[in-house]
């Protein structure tokens, strides 16, 4: 029996990296607070998806609670064929399934987010498109990913964008690890 407080995996267990997934991509715009429930439904229906989640600390009833929350509230990324899209819509947890026009661009952006999450570094949502210098991480566990460099609270942060959402995530990074992107 599934406990309501359990989190679904960010992607199905057979998926080692979202770059391995074949098929069309859709941005699943979910009904309010339905991201995890949709991920569970997709998992049980054998539909590939990606739900990036980050650790959050909240205070409720005078208690400190640790939990996983979607990095992009209201969105789950779905991969498959038209049948998978249709079955995802049948869950009644989606408002719409937005087709992705530039598949490779989305996969590149999402794989950077995936790598950052797997690295264990603290990510936080960056709610608007970044303006700044585009850089590539030259060394370390995030080597090869690209993002936009910003300064916030006297720290250097790298913004990993998901342009289809007009959204992204940022993480603190040492400038010595960065090089200009070509």
C-alpha positions as CSV (number, residue, x, y, z in Angstrom):
1,X,0.0,0.0,0.0
2,X,1.3,3.4,-1.0
3,X,1.8,5.9,1.8
4,X,0.6,9.4,1.0
5,X,3.9,10.9,2.3
6,X,6.1,8.8,0.0
7,X,7.7,10.5,-2.9
8,X,7.7,9.0,-6.4
9,X,11.1,8.5,-8.1
10,X,12.1,11.5,-10.2
11,X,12.1,9.1,-13.2
12,X,11.3,5.4,-13.6
13,X,13.9,3.0,-12.2
14,X,14.8,1.6,-15.6
15,X,15.9,5.2,-16.7
16,X,19.5,5.8,-15.7
17,X,19.5,9.2,-17.5
18,X,16.7,11.1,-19.3
19,X,19.1,11.4,-22.3
20,X,18.4,7.7,-22.9
21,X,14.7,8.2,-23.3
22,X,13.3,7.9,-26.9
23,X,10.1,9.4,-28.1
24,X,8.3,12.7,-28.1
25,X,8.4,15.0,-25.1
26,X,5.4,16.9,-23.5
27,X,5.4,19.3,-20.7
28,X,2.6,18.1,-18.5
29,X,0.9,21.1,-16.9
30,X,-0.7,19.5,-13.8
31,X,-3.7,20.5,-11.7
32,X,-2.8,22.2,-8.5
33,X,-0.5,20.1,-6.3
34,X,-0.8,17.0,-8.5
35,X,2.8,16.5,-9.7
36,X,3.7,13.6,-7.4
37,X,0.3,11.9,-7.8
38,X,0.7,12.2,-11.6
39,X,4.3,10.8,-11.4
40,X,2.9,7.8,-9.5
41,X,0.2,7.3,-12.1
42,X,2.7,7.5,-14.9
43,X,5.0,5.0,-13.1
44,X,2.2,2.5,-12.7
45,X,1.2,2.9,-16.4
46,X,4.8,2.4,-17.6
47,X,5.0,5.9,-19.1
48,X,8.4,7.5,-18.9
49,X,8.6,10.9,-17.2
50,X,10.9,13.3,-15.3
51,X,9.8,15.1,-12.2
52,X,12.8,17.0,-10.8
53,X,12.4,17.4,-7.0
54,X,14.5,19.2,-4.4
55,X,14.7,18.9,-0.6
56,X,12.7,21.6,1.2
57,X,12.4,22.4,4.9
58,X,9.0,23.8,6.0
59,X,7.6,24.7,9.3
60,X,4.1,23.6,10.2
61,X,2.4,23.4,13.5
62,X,5.6,24.5,15.3
63,X,7.5,21.6,13.7
64,X,10.4,21.5,11.3
65,X,9.5,19.2,8.4
66,X,11.8,17.9,5.7
67,X,10.4,16.9,2.4
68,X,10.8,16.7,-1.4
69,X,9.0,19.2,-3.5
70,X,8.8,19.6,-7.3
71,X,11.5,22.0,-8.6
72,X,8.9,23.3,-11.1
73,X,5.6,23.3,-9.3
74,X,2.8,22.4,-11.7
75,X,4.9,20.6,-14.3
76,X,6.0,17.0,-15.1
77,X,7.9,16.2,-18.2
78,X,6.5,13.2,-20.1
79,X,8.2,11.1,-22.8
80,X,6.6,8.6,-25.1
81,X,4.3,8.2,-28.0
82,X,0.8,9.6,-28.6
83,X,-0.7,6.6,-26.7
84,X,1.4,7.6,-23.7
85,X,0.2,11.2,-23.9
86,X,-3.4,10.0,-24.2
87,X,-3.0,7.7,-21.2
88,X,-1.4,10.5,-19.2
89,X,-4.4,12.8,-20.0
90,X,-6.8,10.0,-18.8
91,X,-5.4,10.3,-15.3
92,X,-7.4,13.6,-15.0
93,X,-4.4,15.1,-13.2
94,X,-3.3,17.2,-16.2
95,X,-4.7,20.5,-17.4
96,X,-2.8,20.1,-20.7
97,X,0.1,18.3,-22.3
98,X,2.2,20.9,-24.2
99,X,4.2,19.3,-27.1
100,X,7.9,20.1,-27.1
101,X,9.1,21.4,-30.5
102,X,12.8,21.3,-29.9
103,X,13.3,17.9,-28.3
104,X,17.1,18.0,-28.1
105,X,17.1,21.5,-26.5
106,X,14.7,20.3,-23.8
107,X,16.7,17.1,-23.1
108,X,19.9,19.1,-22.9
109,X,18.4,21.5,-20.4
110,X,16.7,18.8,-18.3
111,X,19.8,16.6,-18.3
112,X,21.7,19.6,-16.7
113,X,19.0,19.8,-14.0
114,X,19.1,16.0,-13.6
115,X,22.9,16.0,-13.2
116,X,22.8,18.8,-10.6
117,X,20.2,17.0,-8.6
118,X,22.2,13.7,-8.7
119,X,25.3,15.6,-7.6
120,X,23.7,16.4,-4.3
121,X,24.3,20.1,-4.5
122,X,21.6,22.4,-3.1
123,X,19.4,23.7,-5.9
124,X,16.7,26.3,-5.6
125,X,14.1,27.5,-8.0
126,X,15.1,30.5,-10.1
127,X,11.7,31.8,-11.2
128,X,12.6,34.0,-14.2
129,X,14.7,33.9,-17.3
130,X,18.3,34.8,-16.4
131,X,20.3,37.6,-18.1
132,X,24.1,37.3,-18.0
133,X,27.1,35.4,-19.3
134,X,26.6,31.9,-20.5
135,X,29.3,29.6,-19.1
136,X,30.2,25.9,-19.0
137,X,31.4,24.0,-16.0
138,X,35.0,22.9,-16.9
139,X,35.7,20.5,-14.1
140,X,34.1,18.7,-11.2
141,X,30.9,16.6,-10.9
142,X,28.9,19.0,-13.1
143,X,31.5,19.1,-15.9
144,X,30.0,20.0,-19.3
145,X,26.7,21.5,-18.2
146,X,26.0,25.1,-19.3
147,X,24.1,27.9,-17.6
148,X,24.0,31.6,-17.0
149,X,26.1,33.1,-14.3
150,X,24.4,35.5,-11.8
151,X,25.4,37.1,-8.5
152,X,23.0,36.8,-5.6
153,X,23.7,37.6,-1.9
154,X,27.4,38.0,-2.7
155,X,27.7,34.5,-4.1
156,X,28.2,33.3,-7.7
157,X,25.3,31.1,-8.9
158,X,24.8,29.2,-12.1
159,X,21.3,29.2,-13.5
160,X,20.2,26.1,-15.3
161,X,17.3,27.2,-17.5
162,X,14.3,25.3,-18.9
163,X,13.3,27.7,-21.5
164,X,10.1,26.0,-22.4
165,X,8.9,26.9,-18.9
166,X,10.6,30.3,-18.8
167,X,12.0,29.0,-15.5
168,X,15.1,27.4,-14.1
169,X,17.1,26.5,-11.1
170,X,20.2,28.0,-9.6
171,X,23.1,26.5,-7.6
172,X,26.1,28.1,-5.9
173,X,29.3,27.5,-7.8
174,X,32.9,28.4,-7.6
175,X,33.9,30.7,-10.4
176,X,37.2,28.8,-10.8
177,X,35.2,25.9,-12.2
178,X,33.6,27.9,-15.0
179,X,34.7,28.8,-18.5
180,X,33.0,30.8,-21.2
181,X,30.5,28.8,-23.4
182,X,31.3,28.9,-27.1
